[in-house]
């Protein structure tokens, strides 16, 4: 991601590896769940924490044990210290390899920017966040070996700390990354303990994933046919819209119940079938989808005809595959789901019912046949980024992952942001568990300012109506 916005001063660079002679050289093949992520740029989460001490205190007191505990963590999560190897001009598939020369790059920086402004819900310029991210190759060039994880710690003296990451999803999904950062926080918080919560310890055996649909060969063929200039789905740094702003919205359980009650009541009045799976997450998805469609209409003009709006989301596969996969399996075990509705239907008076019905039925299909149609995942992903003018929406993240419970001893994170959604140029939404409201969902967006203003208006005005 291009650097810009606020200024940071680099105060240290470190190479962090597992403790010597604790991890043997290891090679991990990619499963069919991993291969589609070869097409994507790194995921870039930022964790902001209160830290009311000066920079000198952090550097002398907190930094050494942070580095040491990261090393201990990588003993178990060595795949994140490994590299992705892409054999050039070869029919051999990419794979992950760890050897004793591998390390995680850790940058330590200092900033005088307004920490509380960055941690707020209101609109902030997307450029303000890029200097908080560590550099990591995106895969846009034909590197034969690509690091999979980098980290950056930025200190805001007497106020707070931001721990930023960039990691390639080809190595781990959000569930696996959550286990990694929880383990790091636990080992830092209790340095006297060398033990790790057994439920967090990664399980690496790739034979746990069965390729009954022969998806690996299908996805590898997609990957081999890519050109060197379009390996990454989305946009490159130079194409990012610097006029975009970032904001966070909260969907509370009471809001979800209002929406659900309105849908149920409306369906009864109109003698319509009630949408299936009216869960908190699906209700939030439906509401956000409609608000984004209405925002697009307000900024770009009235939506007419039967042009489709696609809605995409990642769906967990651990419990949907029909055979047991260990909960601690380290790697990817999520699938891509897509549904659609016409733009005119979504912008109509029953748009939320249309959206909830489309999403609910797609989730129902996933519960019954998770991998049906999976051979189209990569091509369907690409359609979300094929046209800037089409109001498609894709949700990443999950409110089921308790990232806010990641405690380094400084309390809950003040704010968590996902920066890589900027690459989707206004089509991506990020969900995470609410920090302060039990059962609530935080909705993060990065949009051009006119569209963000419109979304804010619809998001806040439609709720009381429903």
N, C-alpha and C positions, 0 to 999 in steps of 0.2 A: 504494500500500500504506500502510495506517495506520501512523503512527509509534508506537513503544512500546518497552518493554524498556530497554536501556542508553541512557545519555544521550550526546549528541554536541553539541559546540559548533561552530557554523559560523564559520569564520575567513575565508572568501572566496567570492565568486560571480563567475563569469566567463562571457562569451559568446565562444565559439570558432568562427571561420569559416575557410574556406579563405583563403589569402593573396589580397589584393585583385587583382581582374581576372584571376584564374587559371581561373575556371569561368564559362562563359556561362550565362544563364538556360536552364534545361532542364526539359522535361516528360517523364515516363515513364509510359506506360500500365501498368495492372496486367494480368498474365496470369492464366489460370485457376488457376495454382498459388498466386498471391498472394491472390486474392479470399477464399478461406475464412478467412484469418487476420484479416480484418476483424472476425470474431466473437470474437476472443480478446484478453485483456488482455496487456500487454507482458511479454516475457521479461526476467528480472532476475538475471543472473549476478553473483556476487561473486568477485573474485580477491584472495586474501590473500598478501602477500609479506613475508618477513623484511626488516627495515630497522632495524638497531641504532644509530640516530642520533636525536638529539632533534628535536622538532618544528621548532624554529628552523632547524636544518640542512636539513631537507626543504624548508621554505618558501623558503629563500634559494638552495639549490643544485639541488634536483630539480624544484621546481614550475615555474620559468620554462621550462626546456627541455621539460618535459612538455606545457605549453600550446603551445609553438612546434611541437613535433613532431606534436601532435594537429592543429594547423592544416594542416601539410604533408600529413598523412594524409588530411584531409578534401578536399584538392585532388583526390585520386583517388577517394575514397569519398564524394563530395558527396551521394549519395542519402541518406546518414544524417544530413546536415545539412538536408535538405529537409523538406517538410511533406506530409502526406496531405491532399488536398483532396477533400471530400465535398460536391458541389453539393447544396444543400438543395432539396427538393421538385422534383427534376429527374430526368428519365430518363437523364441523362448519368451514366456510371459514374465512380467515384472514380479519382483518379490521383495520382501523386507529382510535386511541382513544386519546383524549386530556383530561387531568385533571390538576388540579392546581399545581401538583408537577412536571409537565414536564418543560423542559428547553432546550435551545440550548447551547451546549458546545462551548465556544469561547476561543481559545488559542492565546496568544500574544507572539511573539518571535522577536529576533534580529538576524541579519545575517551580516557578513562582506563580503559576496560573491559579485561577479561582477554583479551588477544589469543590466547593459547595455548588458552584454553577454547573460544573461537569456532572455532579451527582444528582441534579434536579430532574424533574419530570418535563419541564417546559422545553420549548424549542431551543436547540443549540446547533451551531454550525458543525457539519460533519467533519470539517477540516480540523477542528479543535482536538479530535481524538486520535488522529493518525500518528502524531509523535509519541504516543503512549504505547505503540505497538512495536514488537521486535521484528527485525527483518527476517524473512524466510523465503526462499525461492518458491515461486508459485507453480512451477512446472511448465511455464509458457515456452521455455527453451528445452532443448533436448538433453537435459542433464542425464548423465548415466547414473549418478548417485545424488539423491536429494535428501537433506535432513528433514526429519518429520516433526520436530518440535523446537521452538525457541521461546524464550521468556524475557520479559523486561519488568523491572521494578522501578517505579517512578515515585520519588519522595516529594511530598508537598510539606515543607518544613512546618512543624507545630500544628499541622492540620490532619494530614492523611497520607495514605500510601495507595498506589494503584499497581496491581500485579496483572500484567498483560501477557497474553499467549498468542502464538500462531501455531496451529498444528494441522497437518494434513489428515483429513477424514479417512484416507485410505488405511490409516493405522488404527483408528479408533472412532467409534461413534460417541455421542454425548454421554451415554450411559457409562462407557469405559473411561472416558476422560473424567467424569465425575468421580469415579473410584480413585483415579490417579491423584487428583487435587485434594480429595478428602484424606488420602493417605499422607500426602506431603504435609498438610495442615496438622494432622494428628501427630506425626513424628516431630514437627517443629514445636508444637504446643507442649509436648511431654518428652523432652530430650533424654530423660533418664530411662525411658522405655524403648527397647529395641524391637518390641513385638508390634505386629500390625494386625488390625482387625481381620480375621480370617475371611469374613464375607467380602472384603475388598480386594483380597489377593487375586491377581489375574490368572485365568485359566487359558492357556494358549493352544491347546490341542485343536488343530483345524479340522480334524476328522469329526468333530462335533457337528459340523455343518454338512448336510447331505445335499448333493446337487442332483436331485431327482429329475429336474426339468432340463438338464444340460445347459444351464444358463452361463456357466463359466466360458464355454467356447463361443457362445453368442456375443457376450460382452467383450471378450478379447478381440473378436473380429471387428467390433465397433471401434475399439481402441486402436487397432493396427491400421484402420482405414483413415484415421484422423490425419490432418495435415499438421505440420509443425507450428502453424500460426493459429490454429483453433482448438488446441488441446483443452484449453480451459473454457468451460461454459460460463457465459456472463460477459463482463467487460474488463478491460485492462485498466491499470491505474490512470493512464493518460486520458481515458474516456470518461472518468468519473465526473459527475456534475458537482462542481464546487458550490453551487447555489443550494444544494440539498441541506435540509435541516433534520435533526434527530429529536424525537420526543417519545415519552413513555406514557401509556394510558393504563388505568387500572379497571379491571372488570371484577366487581365484588360479587359474592354469592347472592346478595339481594337483587343485584342487577340481572344475574342469570335467571333467577326465579321469576322476575318480572317478564323477561323475554319468553321464558318457557310458558308462563301462564297466559301471555298474550297469544302465543302460537296455538296452544291447546284450545283456548276459548274461540279463537278465530276459526279453527278447523271445525269445531262443533257447529258454529253459526252457519258456516258455508257447506256443512255436510261433507267435509274433506277428510281423507285419511290423515291421521297424525304422523308427522315424520318420525322415523325410528331413531333410537339412540340419542335422545335429547340430554346428553351428558353436559356437564359444565364446559368441557373443552370444545365440544361440537357446537354448543350454543354460542360460545365466544367466537369460534371460527365463522359461523354464519353471520353474526352481527358485524364483525370486522369486514367480511367480504362485501356485505351490502353497503357499509359506510364508505369503503374504498370505491365501489362502483359509482355511488352517488357523488363522491368527490371528483372522480374522473369526468362524470357528466357535467358537473358544475364548471369545471375548469376548461374542458375541451368541447362542450356542446352536447345537446340532447342525444341520447342513445336511441337508435331506432333499429328496426329489422331484427334478424335472428342471429346476429354475430355472437359467437360463443365467448364466454369468459371462463377460463379454466381456473380451478382451485386445486392446488397441490399441497401435499403434506407428507411428512415422513411417518411411517407406521411401524411400531415395534414388532419384531418377529419372534422374540424369545418364547412367548406363550402361544404363538399362532402357527407354528410349523408342523404340529401333529406328532412331534417326537421331542424328547427332553433335551434342552440345551442348558448347561450350567449357568446360573444367574451371573457368575463371575467371568463368563466367557469374555476374553479381551479381543476386540476386533469389531467389525460391523455386523449387526444383526437387525437392520431396519430396511424396510422396503419403501418404494415411492408409490404414493397413491395420488390419482388425479380424478377429479370429477368436473362436471361443467353444467352451466345453465346459460340461457341466452341473456345478453346484457339488458334487453328491454324487460325481461321477467324480473331480473334482480333489482332493477330500478323502480319497479312498480310497487303498488301498495302492499302486496303480499310477498315482497322480495325476500324477507327473512324466512318465511315458510319455504319458499323455493330453495333458498340456500341451505336451510337445515335439512330439507328432504334429500337434496343431492349429496350432502356430506354424510348424513346418517345412513343412507343406502350404500354409499361406498364403504363406510366402516363395517356395515353388516356383511358386505361381500368379502371384505378382508378377513373377518372372523370365520367365514365359511370356507374360503379358498384363498389363502394369503398370496400365493405365488402365481395365481392365474393371471395371464397377461404380462407377467414380469419381463418377458423378452422385449417389451416395448419401453422399459423404464428409461433408457438413455435417450431415445428419440423423443419421448414425451417430455423429459426434462428440458431438452433443447428448445422445444416449442415455447417455453415460458420466456425465453430470452431472444426469440427470433424477431420480434417486432416491438419497438418502443411504444407504438401507438395503441396496442391492445391491452385492455385492463385485466391482465391475468394476475393471480395472487398465489404466492407460495409461502407456507408457514414452515419455519424451522424452530428448533428448540422444543421443549416439552415442559409443561407445568408439573409433570410427574418427577422431574429431576430436582432435588432439593439443593440447588447450588447455593442458595442463601445460607444454608446450614454449614457451609465451609468456614470453619472458625480457626484462625491461626493464633487465637488467644487475644484477639483484638475485638471480639464480638462478631455479630453478623456483618456481612458485607453491607456497606452503605448503599451501593448501587452495583448492578451488573449490566454491562452493555455488550451486545454482539455487533462487531463492526463490519464483518464480512458481508452482511446483508446489503451494504451499500452497493456491492457489485451487481445486484439485481436491478438497479436503477428504478427504485420505487415499486417493485413487484414483490418484495420479500417483507415478511412480518416475522418477528421473533417473539415466542411465548416463553415465559418462565414463571415459576411459582412466585406468588407475591411475598415480599419481604415481611409485611406488617399485617396483612389481612388473611386470616386462615381461610383456605379454600379459594382465595382470590387468584387472578391471573394477571400478570403484567404483560402488556402488549407493547413491544418496541417497534418503531417504524423509522425509516429514513426516506423522506419524500422531498420533491421540490417544494419550496415554501408555499406557493399558491395552493397546491394540493393538500399540504399539511394543514393550512388554515381551514380549508373546506372540510377535511376529515375531522378536525377538532370540533367544528360546528356540528356536523352530523352525529358524531359520537356522543357529544354531551346533550344534544337536543332530542335525539330519538329515544333515549332511555326513559325519560319521564313519560313520553307518549305511550311507550309499550308497558 
